[in-house]
Amino acid sequence: MLAAMRPLLALIPGLLAACSDPPQACSTALFGVPNAMTGLTAAQCGPSCACDGLDWEAPVYTPDDVAALRAWVLDDPPALLTDDPYARTPPPAPTDGFCAVVRDPVTAGHYRLQTFADRAAAEAAGAVPTHAGPCGLCSTLTDLAVYIETPDLTAPVRACGIKYPSGPAADHQQCLRDLGFTEACAQIWYFNTVHTREQCLTPCFITINDPYHLPDGSLNDCLKCDEEKSGPVFKAIAGRTRRNTGVPSAMCRPCSEVEPLVHRY
């Protein structure tokens, strides 16, 4: 009997060691979907993350999935901006909360957005988590459809800024709405673009045709400037970003910043 058990006994130290292994650290590969402007290879950036014990790959959404998102009706759209949020005292960076879709129990296809304490609280209430952080101007399912449908928003958003370098604001915002954004979301993208132009004109002019990333995976000087100078206010007002939504883009991000979500409502 003992002889028969020896092979099993020999496995025990390895099994115990595996049980005591620390959680898996985030992979060095970035999260995104590289294109010709990304400047990174598929080995450096891809639509999956192995992080803190989670091995997750972003779903591939079809045109029917995108159309289904746009078919939903938001019953409580956010109020439009009445001033430039970059001219105010900077809002605090969103760190807590989770934005979720609360489906109308009576009217099919209607929903509202609500910020819960965390993802677990949203799910316990029967809501569908849609992005990490509080809800904002771009938290709607219509704006989610834009993020999914257009993995590279840098080029079309930049084109709107180049077309309307000094306004009028309404035409610039309409250019953004033509990309599919809701009116409120187009507003914060507009103010973000204007602020970045004011703060980052030189690095953005120099790198206008450069890849989004340097060979080491860091952002080029223009996008880095935008991230530092305009990013905090944009995140606080917009609510939804690609990374806190789990949607890969042509600008690759560290897996530690990505919220794994599947958008089936």
C-alpha positions as CSV (number, residue, x, y, z in Angstrom):
1,M,0.0,0.0,0.0
2,L,2.8,2.4,1.0
3,A,4.6,1.7,-2.3
4,A,1.5,2.5,-4.2
5,M,1.0,5.8,-2.4
6,R,4.6,7.1,-2.9
7,P,3.9,8.8,-6.3
8,L,1.0,10.7,-4.7
9,L,3.1,11.6,-1.6
10,A,5.8,12.9,-3.8
11,L,3.4,15.5,-5.3
12,I,2.4,17.0,-1.9
13,P,5.3,19.4,-1.5
14,G,4.7,20.9,-5.0
15,L,0.9,21.2,-4.3
16,L,1.6,23.0,-1.0
17,A,4.0,25.3,-2.7
18,A,1.5,26.2,-5.4
19,C,-1.1,27.0,-2.8
20,S,1.3,29.4,-1.1
21,D,2.3,31.2,-4.3
22,P,1.7,35.0,-4.1
23,P,-1.0,36.4,-6.4
24,Q,0.1,36.8,-10.0
25,A,1.6,40.2,-10.7
26,C,0.3,42.2,-13.6
27,S,1.8,41.3,-17.0
28,T,4.2,43.7,-18.6
29,A,2.2,43.6,-21.8
30,L,-0.1,46.6,-22.3
31,F,-3.9,46.4,-22.9
32,G,-5.2,47.6,-26.3
33,V,-5.6,46.9,-30.0
34,P,-2.5,48.2,-31.9
35,N,-2.9,49.7,-35.3
36,A,-0.5,51.4,-37.7
37,M,-0.3,54.5,-35.4
38,T,0.2,52.7,-32.1
39,G,3.9,52.0,-32.5
40,L,3.8,48.8,-30.6
41,T,3.8,45.1,-31.6
42,A,1.1,42.5,-30.8
43,A,3.6,41.1,-28.3
44,Q,3.8,44.5,-26.5
45,C,0.0,45.2,-26.5
46,G,-3.1,43.1,-26.9
47,P,-6.7,42.9,-25.7
48,S,-6.1,40.7,-22.7
49,C,-4.7,41.0,-19.2
50,A,-3.1,38.6,-16.8
51,C,-3.2,40.5,-13.5
52,D,-3.6,39.7,-9.8
53,G,-4.6,36.2,-10.6
54,L,-7.1,37.2,-13.3
55,D,-6.6,36.0,-16.8
56,W,-9.1,38.0,-18.9
57,E,-9.6,38.8,-22.6
58,A,-11.9,41.6,-23.8
59,P,-14.8,40.2,-25.8
60,V,-15.0,40.9,-29.5
61,Y,-18.2,42.9,-30.1
62,T,-20.2,42.7,-33.4
63,P,-22.0,45.5,-35.2
64,D,-25.2,44.0,-33.8
65,D,-23.8,44.4,-30.3
66,V,-23.1,48.0,-31.0
67,A,-26.6,48.6,-32.5
68,A,-28.1,47.0,-29.4
69,L,-26.3,49.5,-27.2
70,R,-27.6,52.4,-29.2
71,A,-31.1,51.1,-29.0
72,W,-31.3,51.6,-25.2
73,V,-33.1,54.8,-24.1
74,L,-31.6,56.7,-21.1
75,D,-34.4,58.2,-19.0
76,D,-32.1,60.5,-17.0
77,P,-29.5,62.0,-19.3
78,P,-26.8,64.1,-17.6
79,A,-27.2,67.9,-17.6
80,L,-25.2,69.7,-20.2
81,L,-22.2,71.8,-19.3
82,T,-22.8,75.5,-18.9
83,D,-19.2,76.5,-18.6
84,D,-15.7,75.3,-19.2
85,P,-14.8,72.7,-16.5
86,Y,-11.1,73.4,-17.0
87,A,-11.7,77.0,-15.9
88,R,-13.0,75.8,-12.5
89,T,-11.1,74.5,-9.5
90,P,-10.0,71.1,-10.6
91,P,-12.5,68.4,-9.3
92,P,-11.1,65.6,-7.2
93,A,-9.9,62.5,-9.1
94,P,-12.5,59.8,-9.0
95,T,-11.3,57.0,-6.9
96,D,-14.4,55.4,-5.4
97,G,-17.8,54.3,-6.7
98,F,-18.9,52.2,-9.7
99,C,-21.3,53.4,-12.4
100,A,-24.0,50.9,-13.4
101,V,-27.0,50.5,-15.7
102,V,-30.3,50.2,-13.8
103,R,-32.8,48.7,-16.3
104,D,-36.4,50.0,-16.1
105,P,-38.6,47.2,-14.6
106,V,-41.6,48.5,-16.5
107,T,-40.5,49.9,-19.8
108,A,-38.3,47.5,-21.8
109,G,-35.2,49.0,-23.3
110,H,-35.1,52.0,-20.9
111,Y,-32.5,52.5,-18.3
112,R,-31.0,55.0,-15.9
113,L,-27.4,55.4,-14.6
114,Q,-26.5,55.2,-10.9
115,T,-23.3,55.4,-9.0
116,F,-22.9,52.6,-6.4
117,A,-20.3,52.3,-3.6
118,D,-18.6,49.5,-5.6
119,R,-19.1,46.8,-8.2
120,A,-20.5,44.3,-5.7
121,A,-23.1,46.8,-4.5
122,A,-24.3,47.4,-8.0
123,E,-24.6,43.7,-8.8
124,A,-26.4,43.1,-5.4
125,A,-28.9,45.7,-6.4
126,G,-29.6,44.0,-9.8
127,A,-27.8,46.7,-11.8
128,V,-25.3,46.0,-14.5
129,P,-21.8,47.5,-13.9
130,T,-20.7,49.6,-16.9
131,H,-17.5,51.3,-15.7
132,A,-15.4,51.9,-12.6
133,G,-15.7,55.2,-10.9
134,P,-18.7,57.6,-10.7
135,C,-21.1,58.1,-13.6
136,G,-20.4,61.1,-15.8
137,L,-21.2,62.8,-19.1
138,C,-19.9,59.9,-21.2
139,S,-21.3,57.0,-19.1
140,T,-24.2,56.4,-21.4
141,L,-24.6,53.2,-23.5
142,T,-24.6,55.4,-26.6
143,D,-21.1,56.7,-25.8
144,L,-20.0,53.2,-24.9
145,A,-21.0,52.2,-28.4
146,V,-18.7,54.8,-29.8
147,Y,-15.8,53.6,-27.7
148,I,-16.3,50.0,-28.9
149,E,-17.0,50.9,-32.5
150,T,-14.0,53.2,-32.9
151,P,-10.9,51.8,-31.2
152,D,-8.8,54.8,-32.4
153,L,-10.5,58.0,-31.4
154,T,-7.3,60.0,-31.4
155,A,-7.3,60.6,-35.2
156,P,-11.0,61.6,-35.6
157,V,-11.1,63.8,-32.4
158,R,-7.9,65.5,-33.5
159,A,-9.4,66.1,-37.0
160,C,-12.3,68.0,-35.4
161,G,-9.8,70.1,-33.5
162,I,-7.8,70.9,-36.6
163,K,-11.0,71.7,-38.6
164,Y,-12.2,74.2,-36.0
165,P,-9.0,75.5,-34.4
166,S,-10.7,78.7,-33.1
167,G,-14.4,77.7,-33.1
168,P,-17.2,78.2,-33.4
169,A,-17.7,75.9,-30.4
170,A,-21.0,74.7,-31.6
171,D,-19.5,73.5,-34.9
172,H,-16.6,71.8,-33.2
173,Q,-18.9,70.0,-30.8
174,Q,-21.2,69.0,-33.7
175,C,-18.1,67.4,-35.4
176,L,-17.7,65.3,-32.3
177,R,-21.4,64.5,-32.2
178,D,-21.0,63.3,-35.7
179,L,-18.7,60.6,-34.4
180,G,-21.6,59.2,-32.4
181,F,-21.1,60.9,-29.1
182,T,-24.1,62.2,-27.1
183,E,-24.3,66.0,-26.7
184,A,-23.0,66.0,-23.1
185,C,-20.1,63.7,-23.9
186,A,-19.2,65.8,-27.0
187,Q,-19.0,68.8,-24.7
188,I,-16.3,67.4,-22.4
189,W,-14.3,66.0,-25.4
190,Y,-14.5,69.6,-26.9
191,F,-13.2,71.3,-23.7
192,N,-10.5,68.6,-23.4
193,T,-9.4,69.2,-26.9
194,V,-9.3,73.0,-26.5
195,H,-7.4,72.7,-23.2
196,T,-4.9,70.3,-24.6
197,R,-4.3,72.7,-27.6
198,E,-3.6,75.5,-25.1
199,Q,-1.3,73.5,-22.8
200,C,0.4,71.1,-25.2
201,L,0.6,72.9,-28.6
202,T,4.4,72.6,-29.0
203,P,4.8,68.8,-28.2
204,C,1.6,68.0,-30.2
205,F,2.8,70.0,-33.2
206,I,6.2,68.2,-33.2
207,T,4.8,64.7,-32.8
208,I,1.6,65.1,-34.9
209,N,2.6,62.3,-37.3
210,D,4.5,60.2,-34.7
211,P,3.3,56.9,-33.3
212,Y,1.2,57.1,-30.2
213,H,3.8,55.2,-28.2
214,L,7.6,55.2,-27.9
215,P,9.4,51.8,-28.3
216,D,9.4,51.3,-24.5
217,G,5.6,51.5,-24.4
218,S,5.3,55.0,-23.0
219,L,3.1,57.7,-24.6
220,N,4.6,60.2,-27.0
221,D,5.1,63.7,-25.7
222,C,1.8,65.1,-27.0
223,L,-0.3,62.3,-25.6
224,K,1.7,62.3,-22.3
225,C,1.0,66.1,-22.0
226,D,-2.7,65.6,-22.7
227,E,-2.8,62.8,-20.1
228,E,-1.1,65.0,-17.5
229,K,-2.6,68.4,-18.2
230,S,-6.1,67.5,-19.4
231,G,-6.7,63.9,-18.3
232,P,-7.7,64.5,-14.6
233,V,-10.5,66.9,-15.4
234,F,-11.7,64.8,-18.3
235,K,-11.9,61.6,-16.2
236,A,-13.7,63.4,-13.4
237,I,-16.3,64.9,-15.7
238,A,-16.7,62.2,-18.4
239,G,-16.9,59.3,-16.0
240,R,-16.3,56.7,-18.7
241,T,-12.9,56.0,-20.3
242,R,-11.8,53.0,-22.3
243,R,-9.6,51.6,-19.6
244,N,-12.2,51.9,-16.8
245,T,-14.7,50.2,-19.1
246,G,-12.5,47.3,-20.2
247,V,-12.6,48.4,-23.9
248,P,-9.2,48.2,-25.7
249,S,-8.1,51.1,-27.9
250,A,-5.1,52.0,-30.1
251,M,-3.6,53.8,-27.1
252,C,-2.3,50.9,-25.0
253,R,-2.6,51.0,-21.2
254,P,-1.2,49.1,-18.3
255,C,-3.3,46.2,-17.2
256,S,-3.3,47.5,-13.6
257,E,-5.5,50.4,-14.9
258,V,-8.0,48.2,-16.7
259,E,-11.4,47.2,-15.3
260,P,-12.5,43.8,-16.8
261,L,-16.1,44.1,-17.9
262,V,-18.4,42.4,-20.4
263,H,-21.0,44.7,-22.0
264,R,-24.1,42.6,-22.4
265,Y,-27.1,44.5,-21.2
